[in-house]
Amino acid sequence: MHQQLSLLQAIIFGILQGLTELFPISSLGHSVILPHLMGWNSIIRAQNTKNSYFLAFLVGLHVATALGMFIYFRKDWFKIIKAVLTSLQTRSIDTPDARLGWLLIVATIPAGLMGLIFENLFRQLFAKPLAASIFLFINGLILVAGEQFRQRSELSSGGHSGRTNPYSTETTVRRLDDLEYKEAGIIGVAQVFALLAGISRSGITMVAGLVRGLDHEDAARFSFLMATPIILAAGLYKLPLLLGHAGSGVRVQVVIGSIFALVTSYLSVRFLTRYFQTKNLYPFAAYCLALGSLLIIKFA
């Protein structure tokens, strides 16, 4: 067992990953900041080392998180995959499931390519506690801006018919299957900013969806569906790191942490899909602004 990563730390990081990957508050930002707050110096050193045991450990947590999300949306994914395969055979997109599948593909490709190109660079430059704190504060501003943009758009639209959000006076102008492919691509490209520790993947993609006219429920659903293959692919791409020398001393911790990450991510997405049926991003914005402000003062 690796003496620099205890089972308790593995459990804490597993729960943290499962929560913060889905909640729009940045999992990467929290994983950078927490070791500095707790004084976990061995993990801090490992964060700044290429191919370290801690990065190998995080690979397992990311795969587990994606599996938790897939399990929750398994019925959706089976229908989407079947519809996409059928559309390839018929060379036509005739069903909402097929269209959603191709929207997800269009959104996933640019995010995956940019992740491969920029992830190491951004991690080396910005995976520091002060930078993560600043970006966490900026993440709060992004969430507020997304909510205000949507509210102004709906006021100027004159109240179009659609699903009503009982949390406010908002009404739905567009549905998920109304998205254009270029708009899905824009939402996907927005994920590149989540490579900055402190910027939330789910938060920025939800805001992009709100800006394109989706309501909170559809924006969240598209964000979570889009995140599943991206997180899973990123984890599988780095799986050799976990299976190699870097992961040789943390495999027990990976198993324990991954169990907690899987269960927590499943419960998180279950809660949030229901939450966003009636509520908005403001509570998460307040959290990011408050915590980011305090941490900027601490690390400055």
Secondary structure, DSSP 8 states (H G I E B T S, - for coil): --TTS-HHHHHHHHHHHHHHTTTTT-HHHHHHHHHHHHT-HHHHHHHTSTT-HHHHHHHHHHHHHHHHHHHHTHHHHHHHHHHHHHHHHHTS--SHHHHHHHHHHHHHHHHHHHHHHHHHHHHHHH-SHHHHHHHHHHHHHHHHHHHHHHHHHHHHHT--SS-B-TTSS-B----GGG--HHHHHHHHHHGGGGGSTTS-HHHHHHHHHHHTT--HHHHHHHHHHHHHHHHHHHHHHTHHHHHSGGGTT-HHHHHHHHHHHHHHHHHHHHHHHHHTTT--SHHHHHHHHHHHHHHHHHH-
